[in-house]
Amino acid sequence: MIAENLELVEPVNKEGIRATFQNEKYGRHPRNNFDIWMADSIEPTPLVIYIHGGGFIGGDKSKYYSSDDMVRFLRSGVSVAVINYRFMNEAPYGILASLNDSKRCLQYIRYNAKKYNIDKNRVACSGGSAGAGTSLWLAFSVDMAEPESENPVLRESTRITCAGAFATQSTYDICRWDKIIGLPKDNSPEKMLEIAQAFGFNSADYIKTPEAEVVRKELDFLEKMNKNASPFFVFNKQAGGAPMNQDELNHHPNHAMALLERAKEVEAEAIVYAPEIGIVDPSGKDLVDFFLGKFNLEEK
């Protein structure tokens, strides 16, 4: 119900400019829709796709209507899309279903690049929390295009120029979180069921099955990262220490630290900030600076 109410928010940005296209459909699910603000340009423009957070069980694209960064991108000649996707508690269930919706939206916009005046070779994704992890999953995955598909949308590339992640997780293989955060292992039935549901199963009995191993591997974008990963930007602002609630666990600065350590290990390009645990990039760049640099543009 909350998401439905948010959908009623008018797609008008902070400068009072309405989205060029509203509630464009990229799939059959009711939440397979997006808005796009096209930058004023005759030539095809770069594109930033914003993916909202909400733990894969809530949230809405309207979160980004008032974004300061959106205004900066549009002024600099970069188009902006804000997207919705199905939640993990909807068929076919699990985080992977949500991720695949965002992937399809990326491919759909690329397929319709002429309509939206988009340069298919300069596309970035960014988001907070669930949207952050989704952006990194796309940035670190090999190209998931299906060249032989009968659906021309699915033939489009899923590779992106760069990614931005705020309040991110380091992996969606949640079984790895205890080690990353520095917590004792929680094997309680409640926790095991929660993890199983994130993987798309309705019983904790599935966690140790071969089927679950396949899902875990696909969700583990930390392990996917290698030197060919798209350059990425991370900012986790929360304090460190023992998390006191689910929010602090999901957005712990150790997630950012794990991403930075992996980037150094595999020689991937990254700008990472987790100031509460002393991680500050010497460049001083913010997300817009970073993305515009990758698009070979200067801020206007």
C-alpha positions as CSV (number, residue, x, y, z in Angstrom):
1,M,0.0,0.0,0.0
2,I,2.8,2.4,0.8
3,A,4.4,1.8,-2.6
4,E,1.1,2.4,-4.3
5,N,0.7,5.7,-2.6
6,L,4.2,6.8,-3.5
7,E,3.3,6.0,-7.2
8,L,0.9,9.0,-6.9
9,V,3.7,11.5,-6.5
10,E,4.1,13.6,-9.6
11,P,7.3,12.9,-11.6
12,V,8.6,16.4,-11.2
13,N,12.2,17.1,-10.3
14,K,13.7,19.7,-7.9
15,E,13.7,22.3,-10.7
16,G,10.0,21.7,-11.5
17,I,10.8,19.8,-14.7
18,R,8.4,16.9,-15.4
19,A,9.8,13.6,-16.6
20,T,9.9,13.4,-20.4
21,F,8.3,9.9,-20.3
22,Q,6.4,8.6,-17.2
23,N,5.6,5.1,-16.2
24,E,7.2,3.5,-19.3
25,K,6.7,-0.3,-19.2
26,Y,9.7,-2.6,-19.6
27,G,8.0,-5.9,-18.6
28,R,4.7,-7.5,-17.6
29,H,4.8,-7.1,-13.8
30,P,2.9,-4.1,-12.5
31,R,6.1,-2.6,-11.0
32,N,8.0,-3.0,-14.3
33,N,8.0,0.7,-15.0
34,F,10.3,3.7,-15.1
35,D,10.4,7.5,-15.6
36,I,13.0,9.2,-17.7
37,W,14.2,12.8,-17.9
38,M,15.9,13.4,-21.3
39,A,18.7,15.9,-21.3
40,D,18.4,18.7,-23.8
41,S,20.6,17.5,-26.6
42,I,20.5,16.7,-30.3
43,E,23.2,14.1,-29.9
44,P,22.6,10.9,-27.9
45,T,23.3,11.5,-24.3
46,P,24.8,9.4,-21.4
47,L,22.3,7.9,-19.0
48,V,22.2,7.4,-15.3
49,I,19.6,4.9,-14.0
50,Y,18.6,5.3,-10.4
51,I,17.5,2.1,-8.6
52,H,15.6,2.7,-5.3
53,G,16.2,0.9,-2.0
54,G,13.8,-0.7,0.5
55,G,15.2,-4.1,1.3
56,F,13.7,-5.6,-1.8
57,I,10.3,-5.5,0.0
58,G,9.4,-1.8,-0.4
59,G,10.4,1.6,-1.8
60,D,9.6,3.4,-5.0
61,K,11.2,5.4,-7.9
62,S,9.7,8.6,-6.6
63,K,12.4,8.7,-4.0
64,Y,14.7,10.2,-6.6
65,Y,12.3,12.9,-7.9
66,S,13.9,15.5,-5.5
67,S,17.5,14.4,-6.0
68,D,20.1,17.2,-6.2
69,D,22.3,14.9,-8.3
70,M,19.6,14.5,-10.9
71,V,19.6,18.2,-11.5
72,R,23.4,18.3,-11.8
73,F,23.4,15.4,-14.3
74,L,20.6,17.0,-16.5
75,R,22.4,20.4,-16.5
76,S,25.6,18.6,-17.6
77,G,23.9,16.8,-20.5
78,V,23.2,13.4,-18.9
79,S,19.7,11.9,-19.0
80,V,18.3,10.3,-15.9
81,A,15.9,7.3,-15.5
82,V,14.3,6.2,-12.2
83,I,13.0,2.7,-12.1
84,N,10.8,0.3,-10.1
85,Y,11.1,-3.5,-9.9
86,R,9.2,-6.4,-8.3
87,F,9.8,-7.2,-4.7
88,M,11.5,-10.4,-3.5
89,N,8.2,-11.6,-1.8
90,E,6.6,-11.7,-5.3
91,A,6.8,-14.6,-7.8
92,P,9.3,-15.9,-8.8
93,Y,10.6,-14.9,-5.3
94,G,13.9,-14.0,-3.9
95,I,16.4,-11.2,-4.4
96,L,17.5,-12.5,-7.7
97,A,14.0,-11.9,-9.2
98,S,14.4,-8.2,-8.2
99,L,17.8,-8.0,-9.7
100,N,16.7,-9.5,-12.9
101,D,14.0,-6.9,-13.3
102,S,16.6,-4.1,-13.0
103,K,18.7,-5.9,-15.6
104,R,15.8,-6.2,-18.0
105,C,15.0,-2.5,-17.5
106,L,18.6,-1.6,-18.5
107,Q,18.3,-3.8,-21.6
108,Y,14.9,-2.3,-22.5
109,I,16.2,1.2,-22.4
110,R,19.2,0.2,-24.5
111,Y,17.0,-1.5,-27.0
112,N,14.9,1.8,-27.2
113,A,18.0,4.0,-27.3
114,K,16.7,6.0,-30.3
115,K,13.4,6.8,-28.6
116,Y,15.2,8.1,-25.5
117,N,18.1,9.6,-27.3
118,I,20.6,7.5,-25.3
119,D,24.2,6.7,-26.0
120,K,24.1,2.9,-25.3
121,N,27.9,2.9,-24.6
122,R,27.6,5.4,-21.7
123,V,25.1,4.1,-19.2
124,A,25.6,4.1,-15.4
125,C,23.5,2.7,-12.5
126,S,23.3,4.1,-9.0
127,G,21.1,3.6,-5.9
128,G,20.9,3.3,-2.2
129,S,20.8,0.1,-0.1
130,A,19.0,-2.5,-2.3
131,G,19.5,-0.2,-5.3
132,A,23.2,0.1,-4.4
133,G,23.7,-3.7,-4.3
134,T,21.8,-4.0,-7.6
135,S,24.0,-1.5,-9.2
136,L,27.2,-3.3,-8.0
137,W,25.7,-6.7,-9.1
138,L,25.4,-5.2,-12.7
139,A,28.8,-3.6,-12.5
140,F,30.6,-6.8,-11.5
141,S,28.7,-9.4,-13.5
142,V,29.9,-10.6,-16.9
143,D,27.7,-9.5,-19.8
144,M,24.3,-11.2,-19.3
145,A,23.1,-10.5,-22.9
146,E,21.5,-13.5,-24.6
147,P,22.6,-13.1,-28.3
148,E,20.4,-16.0,-29.4
149,S,17.2,-15.0,-27.6
150,E,14.1,-14.5,-29.7
151,N,13.4,-11.4,-27.6
152,P,15.5,-8.6,-29.0
153,V,15.5,-6.8,-25.6
154,L,17.4,-9.7,-24.0
155,R,20.1,-9.5,-26.7
156,E,21.2,-6.1,-25.4
157,S,24.3,-5.8,-23.2
158,T,24.0,-5.5,-19.4
159,R,27.5,-4.0,-19.0
160,I,27.6,-0.5,-17.6
161,T,30.1,2.3,-17.7
162,C,30.2,2.8,-13.9
163,A,28.2,2.3,-10.7
164,G,27.3,4.2,-7.6
165,A,26.3,2.7,-4.3
166,F,25.1,4.4,-1.1
167,A,24.5,2.5,2.2
168,T,25.4,-0.6,0.2
169,Q,25.8,-4.3,1.1
170,S,29.0,-6.0,0.0
171,T,27.3,-9.2,-1.2
172,Y,23.8,-10.8,-1.3
173,D,25.3,-14.1,-0.3
174,I,24.0,-13.3,3.2
175,C,25.8,-16.3,4.6
176,R,29.0,-14.3,4.3
177,W,27.9,-11.3,6.3
178,D,28.9,-12.6,9.8
179,K,32.5,-12.8,8.8
180,I,32.4,-9.5,6.9
181,I,30.8,-7.6,9.8
182,G,32.6,-9.6,12.5
183,L,29.7,-11.2,14.2
184,P,29.2,-14.7,15.7
185,K,27.4,-17.1,13.5
186,D,23.6,-17.1,13.8
187,N,22.2,-20.5,12.9
188,S,18.8,-20.0,14.6
189,P,15.8,-21.3,12.7
190,E,14.5,-17.8,12.3
191,K,17.7,-16.5,10.7
192,M,18.0,-19.5,8.5
193,L,14.5,-19.1,7.2
194,E,15.1,-15.4,6.6
195,I,18.2,-16.2,4.5
196,A,16.4,-19.0,2.6
197,Q,13.6,-16.5,1.7
198,A,16.2,-14.0,0.4
199,F,17.5,-16.8,-1.8
200,G,14.0,-17.5,-3.1
201,F,13.1,-20.6,-1.1
202,N,10.3,-21.1,1.4
203,S,12.2,-23.4,3.8
204,A,15.6,-23.2,5.6
205,D,16.0,-26.9,4.5
206,Y,17.0,-25.6,1.0
207,I,20.0,-23.5,2.2
208,K,22.5,-26.4,1.8
209,T,21.1,-27.8,-1.4
210,P,22.8,-27.6,-4.8
211,E,20.0,-25.3,-6.0
212,A,20.8,-22.8,-3.2
213,E,24.5,-22.9,-4.0
214,V,23.8,-21.8,-7.6
215,V,21.7,-18.9,-6.3
216,R,24.3,-17.9,-3.7
217,K,27.0,-17.9,-6.4
218,E,24.9,-15.6,-8.6
219,L,24.1,-13.2,-5.7
220,D,27.7,-13.0,-4.5
221,F,28.7,-9.9,-6.4
222,L,31.7,-9.4,-4.1
223,E,33.2,-12.6,-5.4
224,K,32.2,-11.7,-9.0
225,M,34.3,-8.5,-8.9
226,N,37.5,-8.7,-10.9
227,K,39.8,-6.4,-12.9
228,N,37.2,-6.1,-15.6
229,A,34.5,-4.8,-13.3
230,S,33.0,-1.5,-14.1
231,P,34.5,1.4,-12.0
232,F,32.4,2.0,-8.9
233,F,31.7,4.6,-6.2
234,V,30.7,3.7,-2.6
235,F,29.6,5.8,0.3
236,N,28.5,4.1,3.6
237,K,28.1,6.8,6.3
238,Q,27.1,4.7,9.3
239,A,29.2,4.1,12.4
240,G,31.1,0.9,12.8
241,G,31.0,-1.5,15.8
242,A,28.4,-4.1,16.6
243,P,25.2,-3.4,14.7
244,M,22.2,-2.9,17.0
245,N,19.4,-3.5,14.5
246,Q,18.8,-4.7,11.0
247,D,19.4,-1.3,9.4
248,E,22.9,-1.0,10.9
249,L,23.7,-4.6,9.8
250,N,22.5,-4.0,6.2
251,H,24.4,-0.7,5.9
252,H,27.4,-1.4,8.0
253,P,30.7,0.4,6.9
254,N,32.4,-3.0,6.9
255,H,30.5,-3.7,3.7
256,A,32.3,-0.8,2.1
257,M,35.6,-1.9,3.5
258,A,35.1,-5.4,2.1
259,L,34.4,-3.9,-1.4
260,L,37.5,-1.7,-1.2
261,E,39.7,-4.6,-0.1
262,R,38.4,-6.8,-2.9
263,A,38.9,-3.9,-5.4
264,K,42.6,-3.6,-4.3
265,E,43.0,-7.3,-4.5
266,V,41.7,-7.6,-8.1
267,E,42.9,-4.2,-9.3
268,A,39.4,-2.9,-10.0
269,E,38.8,0.9,-10.0
270,A,37.0,2.2,-7.0
271,I,36.3,5.3,-5.0
272,V,35.1,4.3,-1.5
273,Y,34.1,6.4,1.5
274,A,33.3,5.0,5.0
275,P,34.3,8.0,7.1
276,E,33.2,6.6,10.4
277,I,35.9,3.9,10.1
278,G,38.5,6.1,8.5
279,I,38.0,5.3,4.8
280,V,38.1,8.5,2.8
281,D,39.2,8.6,-0.9
282,P,42.0,11.1,-1.4
283,S,40.4,12.4,-4.7
284,G,37.6,14.0,-2.8
285,K,35.3,13.3,-5.7
286,D,31.6,12.8,-5.2
287,L,29.3,10.6,-7.3
288,V,28.5,13.2,-9.9
289,D,32.2,14.1,-10.3
290,F,33.0,10.4,-10.7
291,F,30.3,9.6,-13.2
292,L,30.9,12.7,-15.4
293,G,34.6,11.8,-15.6
294,K,33.7,8.3,-16.8
295,F,31.3,9.9,-19.4
296,N,34.1,12.3,-20.5
297,L,32.0,15.3,-19.5
298,E,32.5,18.3,-17.3
299,E,29.9,19.7,-14.9
300,K,27.9,22.7,-16.2
